[in-house]
Amino acid sequence: MAEDIEEIRKRKLMELQKKYLEQQKAREEAMKQEMELEAQLNAIMRKILTPEARERLGRVKLVKPELARQVELVLVQLYQAGQIREPIDDARLKKILAQIDQRTRKDFNIRW
């Protein structure tokens, strides 16, 4: 009887270890894919933004990462659609940032 319980414990431990390893592998795969996407995104940003604009976007990313991600996604979509023909400079990026920030900003009005 004690051997049966011990055997069940060992089997359960093996199952848990297997499940843990599978989850770990899935997390590593997801991280790898995310890193690849980030590398592709950075490569596209290098193509379509001037160095000054990339620097500004990097600073925005530190302060408002959601806004920076939205701008990056919009720029990638425009690039893939062939609508960006020349590098975007800092002034144009400022305008794009302001437009997207204004669209996503939520104003709260409190009435008494």
FENCOR-V29827 format. One record per backbone hydrogen bond with DSSP energy under -0.5 kcal/mol. NH is the residue of the N-H (numbers start at 1). CO is the residue of the C=O. E is the energy in kcal/mol with one decimal. If there is no record, write none. Layout:
NH:CO:E  NH:CO:E
This chain:
5:1:-1.9  6:2:-2.2  7:3:-2.5  8:4:-2.3  9:5:-2.4  10:6:-2.4  11:7:-2.3  12:8:-2.6  13:9:-2.7  14:10:-2.4  15:11:-2.2  16:12:-2.4  17:13:-2.5  18:14:-2.4  19:15:-2.5  20:16:-2.6  21:17:-2.4  22:18:-2.2  23:19:-2.3  24:20:-2.6  25:21:-2.3  26:22:-2.2  27:23:-2.4  28:24:-2.4  29:25:-2.3  30:26:-2.3  31:27:-2.5  32:28:-2.3  33:29:-2.5  34:30:-2.4  35:31:-2.4  36:32:-2.2  37:33:-2.5  38:34:-2.4  39:35:-2.2  40:36:-2.3  41:37:-2.7  42:38:-2.5  43:39:-2.1  44:40:-2.2  45:41:-2.5  46:42:-2.1  47:43:-1.3  48:44:-2.1  49:45:-2.0  50:88:-2.4  54:50:-2.6  55:51:-2.2  56:52:-2.3  57:53:-2.7  58:54:-2.2  59:55:-1.9  60:56:-2.6  61:57:-2.2  62:58:-1.1  63:59:-1.4  64:60:-3.8  68:64:-2.3  69:65:-2.3  70:66:-2.2  71:67:-2.5  72:68:-2.6  73:69:-2.5  74:70:-2.4  75:71:-2.8  76:72:-2.5  77:73:-2.2  78:74:-2.5  79:75:-2.6  80:76:-2.9  81:77:-1.7  82:79:-1.3  83:78:-2.7  84:78:-0.6  85:83:-0.7  88:48:-3.9  93:89:-2.3  94:90:-2.3  95:91:-1.7  96:92:-2.4  97:93:-3.0  98:94:-2.5  99:95:-2.5  100:96:-2.6  101:97:-2.7  102:98:-2.3  103:99:-2.0  104:100:-2.0  105:101:-1.6  107:105:-0.6  109:107:-0.6  110:108:-0.6  111:109:-0.6
